[in-house]
Amino acid sequence: MHRFVCIAAAVLLLTLAGCSNNPPNPNPRSNQPLAPIALDLPRYMGRWYVIANIPYFAEKDFVGSRAEWRLRDDGKISDSFYGRKKTFDAPEKHYEFTDTVVPGSGNGQWSVQPFWPVHITQYTLYVDPDYRYTLLGCEGKNLGWIFAREPDISDDAYKALLARFDALGYDTTRFRRVAQRPDQLGKPGFASPE
């Protein structure tokens, strides 16, 4: 789903160029280019929970969302997104994509094609040594995600991951946590399903 977001957002941004309501990025490093990190692709596969993102239309109002990545025999990646709209009682939605690792990127840059002829580039910007947390982003820094192997992370870990986005030039005030449990709905800092 996060890849769908990059793609759909890019198409929308191209279509509506100049009509954005997003304020300029105040981060003094906002013009710093993004670069993917190298990663152990088989170790990176598996389930990742969406801890936070910069809210956008494709994942808007989702709770309990997660991605599951599986390396295919042809070297591509099966990318499954799961989430519930607004409440944990809603039926789980599922979206399926196929991603391609960009050659020479150390496995950290993926090309996603949500539909022909659109391709979106997504970067893995960070993964901790134990492969418990990862940060993903797209050019323009209007989209970003914090993922974790577990649905809950400590506030200290969350703040440290946001600090990494800040160092990369993101406006971290735009990130909202994604509720992974019903008791998180409506809490400060969490995206509020409307």
C-alpha atoms as a printed R data frame, in Angstrom:
    type eleno elety resid chain resno       x       y       z
1   ATOM     1    CA   MET     A     1   0.000   0.000   0.000
2   ATOM     2    CA   HIS     A     2   2.806   2.428   0.857
3   ATOM     3    CA   ARG     A     3   4.131   1.914  -2.659
4   ATOM     4    CA   PHE     A     4   0.668   2.552  -4.045
5   ATOM     5    CA   VAL     A     5   0.764   5.767  -2.115
6   ATOM     6    CA   CYS     A     6   4.017   6.869  -3.735
7   ATOM     7    CA   ILE     A     7   2.641   6.082  -7.158
8   ATOM     8    CA   ALA     A     8  -0.789   7.542  -6.692
9   ATOM     9    CA   ALA     A     9   0.651  10.598  -4.992
10  ATOM    10    CA   ALA     A    10   3.104  11.165  -7.831
11  ATOM    11    CA   VAL     A    11   0.340  10.965 -10.418
12  ATOM    12    CA   LEU     A    12  -1.831  13.268  -8.362
13  ATOM    13    CA   LEU     A    13   1.027  15.709  -7.781
14  ATOM    14    CA   LEU     A    14   1.819  15.824 -11.485
15  ATOM    15    CA   THR     A    15  -1.834  16.394 -12.296
16  ATOM    16    CA   LEU     A    16  -2.402  19.023  -9.655
17  ATOM    17    CA   ALA     A    17   0.994  20.735  -9.786
18  ATOM    18    CA   GLY     A    18   0.796  24.069  -8.057
19  ATOM    19    CA   CYS     A    19  -2.450  23.250  -6.240
20  ATOM    20    CA   SER     A    20  -0.901  21.748  -3.111
21  ATOM    21    CA   ASN     A    21  -2.054  22.877   0.313
22  ATOM    22    CA   ASN     A    22   1.144  21.590   1.934
23  ATOM    23    CA   PRO     A    23   3.211  24.389   3.433
24  ATOM    24    CA   PRO     A    24   6.854  24.599   2.381
25  ATOM    25    CA   ASN     A    25   9.174  22.224   4.204
26  ATOM    26    CA   PRO     A    26  10.846  24.324   6.955
27  ATOM    27    CA   ASN     A    27  13.664  21.824   7.528
28  ATOM    28    CA   PRO     A    28  17.007  23.507   6.664
29  ATOM    29    CA   ARG     A    29  18.099  20.199   5.084
30  ATOM    30    CA   SER     A    30  14.988  19.934   2.888
31  ATOM    31    CA   ASN     A    31  17.035  20.164  -0.335
32  ATOM    32    CA   GLN     A    32  19.378  17.356   0.721
33  ATOM    33    CA   PRO     A    33  18.858  14.497  -1.778
34  ATOM    34    CA   LEU     A    34  17.644  11.132  -0.527
35  ATOM    35    CA   ALA     A    35  19.753   8.035  -1.073
36  ATOM    36    CA   PRO     A    36  18.872   4.394  -0.419
37  ATOM    37    CA   ILE     A    37  20.859   2.312   2.022
38  ATOM    38    CA   ALA     A    38  22.168  -1.170   1.246
39  ATOM    39    CA   LEU     A    39  20.280  -3.997   2.880
40  ATOM    40    CA   ASP     A    40  20.096  -7.764   3.178
41  ATOM    41    CA   LEU     A    41  17.010  -8.344   1.072
42  ATOM    42    CA   PRO     A    42  16.057 -11.827   2.381
43  ATOM    43    CA   ARG     A    43  16.396 -10.581   5.962
44  ATOM    44    CA   TYR     A    44  14.297  -7.515   5.122
45  ATOM    45    CA   MET     A    45  11.360  -9.597   3.893
46  ATOM    46    CA   GLY     A    46   8.407 -10.412   6.135
47  ATOM    47    CA   ARG     A    47   5.821  -8.483   8.120
48  ATOM    48    CA   TRP     A    48   6.265  -4.787   8.966
49  ATOM    49    CA   TYR     A    49   3.700  -2.730  10.898
50  ATOM    50    CA   VAL     A    50   3.004   0.874   9.873
51  ATOM    51    CA   ILE     A    51   3.938   2.815  13.008
52  ATOM    52    CA   ALA     A    52   3.641   6.269  11.439
53  ATOM    53    CA   ASN     A    53   3.413   8.010   8.094
54  ATOM    54    CA   ILE     A    54   2.854  11.371   6.523
55  ATOM    55    CA   PRO     A    55  -0.907  11.113   5.974
56  ATOM    56    CA   TYR     A    56  -2.027  10.990   2.377
57  ATOM    57    CA   PHE     A    57  -5.150   9.940   0.508
58  ATOM    58    CA   ALA     A    58  -4.348   6.268  -0.205
59  ATOM    59    CA   GLU     A    59  -3.787   5.267   3.435
60  ATOM    60    CA   LYS     A    60  -6.091   7.896   4.922
61  ATOM    61    CA   ASP     A    61  -8.132   6.645   7.862
62  ATOM    62    CA   PHE     A    62  -6.417   3.237   8.000
63  ATOM    63    CA   VAL     A    63  -5.755   1.585  11.356
64  ATOM    64    CA   GLY     A    64  -3.930  -1.620  12.174
65  ATOM    65    CA   SER     A    65  -2.069  -1.409   8.865
66  ATOM    66    CA   ARG     A    66   0.899  -3.525   7.895
67  ATOM    67    CA   ALA     A    67   2.975  -4.558   4.896
68  ATOM    68    CA   GLU     A    68   4.173  -8.051   4.102
69  ATOM    69    CA   TRP     A    69   7.026  -8.444   1.635
70  ATOM    70    CA   ARG     A    70   8.037 -11.743   0.071
71  ATOM    71    CA   LEU     A    71  10.950 -12.347  -2.287
72  ATOM    72    CA   ARG     A    72   9.774 -14.150  -5.410
73  ATOM    73    CA   ASP     A    73  11.703 -16.730  -7.427
74  ATOM    74    CA   ASP     A    74  12.134 -14.190 -10.253
75  ATOM    75    CA   GLY     A    75  13.869 -11.732  -7.893
76  ATOM    76    CA   LYS     A    76  10.885  -9.385  -7.652
77  ATOM    77    CA   ILE     A    77   9.042  -8.651  -4.424
78  ATOM    78    CA   SER     A    78   5.426  -9.479  -3.637
79  ATOM    79    CA   ASP     A    79   4.152  -6.482  -1.686
80  ATOM    80    CA   SER     A    80   0.937  -6.972   0.296
81  ATOM    81    CA   PHE     A    81  -0.744  -4.191   2.279
82  ATOM    82    CA   TYR     A    82  -3.389  -4.885   4.906
83  ATOM    83    CA   GLY     A    83  -5.408  -2.429   6.938
84  ATOM    84    CA   ARG     A    84  -8.814  -1.521   8.279
85  ATOM    85    CA   LYS     A    85 -10.698   1.650   7.421
86  ATOM    86    CA   LYS     A    86 -11.402   3.896  10.443
87  ATOM    87    CA   THR     A    87 -12.131   1.200  13.054
88  ATOM    88    CA   PHE     A    88 -10.729  -2.118  14.144
89  ATOM    89    CA   ASP     A    89 -14.199  -3.616  13.581
90  ATOM    90    CA   ALA     A    90 -14.097  -2.815   9.846
91  ATOM    91    CA   PRO     A    91 -13.280  -5.615   7.415
92  ATOM    92    CA   GLU     A    92  -9.598  -5.902   6.579
93  ATOM    93    CA   LYS     A    93  -8.677  -4.521   3.157
94  ATOM    94    CA   HIS     A    94  -5.853  -6.068   1.132
95  ATOM    95    CA   TYR     A    95  -3.859  -4.602  -1.757
96  ATOM    96    CA   GLU     A    96  -1.213  -6.484  -3.736
97  ATOM    97    CA   PHE     A    97   1.718  -5.031  -5.710
98  ATOM    98    CA   THR     A    98   4.887  -6.274  -7.344
99  ATOM    99    CA   ASP     A    99   8.081  -4.342  -6.696
100 ATOM   100    CA   THR     A   100  11.412  -4.493  -8.522
101 ATOM   101    CA   VAL     A   101  14.759  -3.783  -6.911
102 ATOM   102    CA   VAL     A   102  16.669  -1.128  -8.872
103 ATOM   103    CA   PRO     A   103  20.017  -2.647  -9.970
104 ATOM   104    CA   GLY     A   104  23.056  -1.113  -8.300
105 ATOM   105    CA   SER     A   105  21.049   0.253  -5.353
106 ATOM   106    CA   GLY     A   106  22.219  -2.293  -2.791
107 ATOM   107    CA   ASN     A   107  18.589  -3.513  -2.641
108 ATOM   108    CA   GLY     A   108  17.454  -0.246  -1.032
109 ATOM   109    CA   GLN     A   109  15.724   1.361  -4.020
110 ATOM   110    CA   TRP     A   110  12.552  -0.213  -5.354
111 ATOM   111    CA   SER     A   111  10.518   0.554  -8.437
112 ATOM   112    CA   VAL     A   112   6.802   0.121  -7.985
113 ATOM   113    CA   GLN     A   113   4.342   0.042 -10.856
114 ATOM   114    CA   PRO     A   114   0.806   0.428  -9.560
115 ATOM   115    CA   PHE     A   115  -0.496   0.626 -13.109
116 ATOM   116    CA   TRP     A   116   0.993   1.045 -16.567
117 ATOM   117    CA   PRO     A   117   2.870   3.263 -17.444
118 ATOM   118    CA   VAL     A   118   3.473   4.790 -13.995
119 ATOM   119    CA   HIS     A   119   6.569   3.781 -12.002
120 ATOM   120    CA   ILE     A   120   7.368   5.210  -8.577
121 ATOM   121    CA   THR     A   121  10.724   5.055  -6.876
122 ATOM   122    CA   GLN     A   122  10.844   4.279  -3.170
123 ATOM   123    CA   TYR     A   123  13.920   4.390  -0.958
124 ATOM   124    CA   THR     A   124  14.775   2.420   2.140
125 ATOM   125    CA   LEU     A   125  16.404   5.207   4.135
126 ATOM   126    CA   TYR     A   126  17.278   3.317   7.303
127 ATOM   127    CA   VAL     A   127  17.098  -0.125   8.865
128 ATOM   128    CA   ASP     A   128  18.498  -0.832  12.324
129 ATOM   129    CA   PRO     A   129  21.156  -3.553  12.734
130 ATOM   130    CA   ASP     A   130  18.584  -6.023  14.101
131 ATOM   131    CA   TYR     A   131  16.080  -5.313  11.285
132 ATOM   132    CA   ARG     A   132  13.410  -4.252  13.794
133 ATOM   133    CA   TYR     A   133  12.765  -0.743  12.420
134 ATOM   134    CA   THR     A   134  12.899   0.743   8.943
135 ATOM   135    CA   LEU     A   135  12.249   4.128   7.324
136 ATOM   136    CA   LEU     A   136  10.925   4.484   3.778
137 ATOM   137    CA   GLY     A   137  10.568   7.613   1.688
138 ATOM   138    CA   CYS     A   138  10.064   9.046  -1.767
139 ATOM   139    CA   GLU     A   139  11.620  11.979  -3.613
140 ATOM   140    CA   GLY     A   140  10.111  15.303  -2.608
141 ATOM   141    CA   LYS     A   141   9.892  14.212   1.040
142 ATOM   142    CA   ASN     A   142   6.106  14.534   0.986
143 ATOM   143    CA   LEU     A   143   5.745  10.847   1.832
144 ATOM   144    CA   GLY     A   144   7.457   8.819   4.529
145 ATOM   145    CA   TRP     A   145   6.829   5.778   6.685
146 ATOM   146    CA   ILE     A   146   8.110   4.331   9.927
147 ATOM   147    CA   PHE     A   147   7.765   0.545  10.052
148 ATOM   148    CA   ALA     A   148   8.496  -1.920  12.855
149 ATOM   149    CA   ARG     A   149   8.414  -5.682  13.192
150 ATOM   150    CA   GLU     A   150   6.092  -5.350  16.197
151 ATOM   151    CA   PRO     A   151   2.882  -3.264  16.301
152 ATOM   152    CA   ASP     A   152   4.091  -1.216  19.273
153 ATOM   153    CA   ILE     A   153   7.332   0.670  19.803
154 ATOM   154    CA   SER     A   154   8.463   2.811  22.721
155 ATOM   155    CA   ASP     A   155   8.108   6.586  22.620
156 ATOM   156    CA   ASP     A   156  11.917   6.836  22.795
157 ATOM   157    CA   ALA     A   157  12.331   4.598  19.740
158 ATOM   158    CA   TYR     A   158   9.673   6.596  17.893
159 ATOM   159    CA   LYS     A   159  11.404   9.907  18.689
160 ATOM   160    CA   ALA     A   160  14.771   8.490  17.589
161 ATOM   161    CA   LEU     A   161  13.288   7.375  14.259
162 ATOM   162    CA   LEU     A   162  11.691  10.795  13.730
163 ATOM   163    CA   ALA     A   163  15.095  12.361  14.445
164 ATOM   164    CA   ARG     A   164  16.532  10.282  11.593
165 ATOM   165    CA   PHE     A   165  13.863  11.689   9.256
166 ATOM   166    CA   ASP     A   166  14.714  15.184  10.499
167 ATOM   167    CA   ALA     A   167  18.396  14.607   9.670
168 ATOM   168    CA   LEU     A   168  17.322  13.558   6.156
169 ATOM   169    CA   GLY     A   169  15.488  16.874   5.649
170 ATOM   170    CA   TYR     A   170  11.902  15.841   6.351
171 ATOM   171    CA   ASP     A   171   9.328  18.066   8.065
172 ATOM   172    CA   THR     A   172   8.704  15.705  10.968
173 ATOM   173    CA   THR     A   173   5.697  17.689  12.220
174 ATOM   174    CA   ARG     A   174   3.737  16.122   9.343
175 ATOM   175    CA   PHE     A   175   4.126  12.534  10.628
176 ATOM   176    CA   ARG     A   176   1.219  10.920  12.469
177 ATOM   177    CA   ARG     A   177   1.265   7.626  14.291
178 ATOM   178    CA   VAL     A   178  -1.020   4.896  12.970
179 ATOM   179    CA   ALA     A   179  -3.167   3.217  15.619
180 ATOM   180    CA   GLN     A   180  -2.310  -0.456  15.932
181 ATOM   181    CA   ARG     A   181  -4.669  -0.995  18.887
182 ATOM   182    CA   PRO     A   182  -8.162   0.390  19.601
183 ATOM   183    CA   ASP     A   183  -6.994   2.209  22.760
184 ATOM   184    CA   GLN     A   184  -4.633   4.354  20.611
185 ATOM   185    CA   LEU     A   185  -7.484   5.899  18.579
186 ATOM   186    CA   GLY     A   186  -7.825   9.611  19.287
187 ATOM   187    CA   LYS     A   187  -4.632   9.887  21.344
188 ATOM   188    CA   PRO     A   188  -2.354  12.891  20.713
189 ATOM   189    CA   GLY     A   189   0.033  12.334  17.787
190 ATOM   190    CA   PHE     A   190  -2.034   9.550  16.236
191 ATOM   191    CA   ALA     A   191  -3.836  10.032  12.946
192 ATOM   192    CA   SER     A   192  -7.552  10.458  13.641
193 ATOM   193    CA   PRO     A   193  -9.893   8.517  11.365
194 ATOM   194    CA   GLU     A   194 -12.666  10.887  10.300
